[in-house]
Amino acid sequence: MSNAAFATSGIQKSQYATLPETFFARVAPTPVAAPSLIQLNRDLARELSLSVDWLESEDGVSLLAGNAGLAEVDPIAMAYAGHQFGNWVPSLGDGRAIQIGEAVDSASARWGLQLKGAGPTPFSRRGDGRAAFGPVLREYVLSEAMIALGIPTTRALAFVATGESVRRERAEPGAILTRVARGFVRVGTFEYFAARGMADEIRALSDFVIAQRYPECADATNPYAALLDRVVEVQAELIARWMCVGFIHGVMNTDNMSIFGETIDYGPCAFLDDYQPDKVFSSIDAHGRYAYDQQPGIGLWNLTRFAETLVPLLADEQEPAIDLAKESLGRYTALFQQHYQEGLLRKVGLAERNEANLAIAFDFLDVMAAGRADFTLTFRALSSLSPGDQDAERTARSLFDAPEAFEAWAERWRVRLVDENIPDLERMAKMKRVNPQFIPRNHRIQQAIDAWVDDQDRQPFDDLLSVTARPFEEATDLADLADYAKPPQPDEVVHQTFCGT
């Protein structure tokens, strides 16, 4: 690949690679046998000022597969540590992901580009560094669905089949995901240097994060305290947004929490079907540490580990530094509650954040849990309820094992709606903008994986991308795909999800 050809791609070298070499290992992806482009996210490529034509060319696919163009991009694997299920692991790092450069969008924001499944790195810990077709398809669908739901996330730029098999429980076709993010720095990145007493590196990393993502902190009286405040804020809002769509991350280790406030690392994650607050999907979460209702608390636990790494930067003396850290962490719960409560009130169509409205909203969750109501469809059905609409009433009732409890709650809810005096059509339209009809349901993702891997049928994948790209549209507007809004039949229920490694 010539320099001139690569120059047309729009890809630039990573600024992270300009940091000291203690931050990463320079490592090239391992070439694959027969790369083929399965999916290119053309809209995202254009947003990032990347050349769609070049990415779809032979040269572009070679780069996305890790086969060529590497001399132009200075590829690196990042070092980090982390707490995994609460247990300290001093050295982790990118074991199967290699950052190949950056893109700069029209607003001059920089976005990191990373090949996931590109082969072993010095951090692979005896792993093969590869990714199977199924987990790559899964992350492509989930991350793009999340952005359509309005939730900050890493993005999927490209999906490449490698033409090789990888060995997991059985031989599976291999694939590589090109992942895009504002940055790949994690809480565990800071922990890596803090555990080694490397204060200069923590300062350099903090300065990098401020310059890359939070430039307003540079002008603060205490830039590092301001950085901690911003990370607390973005994580509180992110987790509140997860909760409002029924998303379970599944593995909220500190090495899976982005400093940039984006959802990262779609391993054993899933969306709720019927509402069970203590629901766990992850096959490796035996004790429910990362259950749906535990996520807000784990967010604070992870942020506390982050704050500990910044203590040497917050003040010259340890005691005032710890006080600053505690002050910042002390804001998390109120911030989370504000975002979550406001989001929940929007979902039930109530505007004012007061005690009476919050009681109605949280009581609805209790009724849903007792009635084993589908999380997504129940809120969507509520969005269509108006006085005298018996069809909508029957639809909502049918979602509950115990509809009498729902009816009693609905009477109270209607009283609150009258008190707020919001016209029904206006209220319903607002509710439908926050209560999706379509989510990437676990059984549909598995069906798409099975169809492609077993039968070389990509149609379920394409259909799933189509509906989750427009989550708030009515099923009638996507009549041919209306079944994608339905929850699983008993024999379709996915009880466990698995890590992609």
GIFEN-V863640 format. One record per helix or strand. SS is the DSSP state (H for helix, E for strand). FROM is the first residue (numbers start at 0). TO is the last residue. If there is no record, write none. Layout:
BEGIN
ss:SS from:FROM to:TO
ss:SS from:FROM to:TO
END
This chain:
BEGIN
ss:H from:2 to:6
ss:E from:11 to:11
ss:H from:14 to:17
ss:H from:20 to:22
ss:E from:23 to:25
ss:E from:35 to:39
ss:H from:41 to:46
ss:H from:51 to:55
ss:H from:57 to:63
ss:H from:69 to:71
ss:E from:75 to:77
ss:E from:81 to:83
ss:E from:86 to:88
ss:E from:96 to:103
ss:E from:109 to:115
ss:E from:117 to:117
ss:E from:129 to:131
ss:H from:132 to:147
ss:E from:152 to:152
ss:E from:154 to:166
ss:E from:170 to:180
ss:E from:185 to:185
ss:H from:186 to:193
ss:H from:198 to:211
ss:H from:214 to:218
ss:H from:222 to:244
ss:E from:246 to:247
ss:H from:253 to:255
ss:E from:257 to:257
ss:E from:262 to:262
ss:E from:269 to:270
ss:E from:273 to:273
ss:E from:281 to:281
ss:H from:291 to:313
ss:H from:317 to:328
ss:H from:331 to:346
ss:H from:354 to:370
ss:E from:373 to:373
ss:H from:374 to:381
ss:H from:389 to:396
ss:H from:402 to:419
ss:H from:423 to:431
ss:H from:441 to:454
ss:H from:458 to:467
ss:H from:474 to:484
ss:H from:489 to:491
ss:E from:496 to:496
END
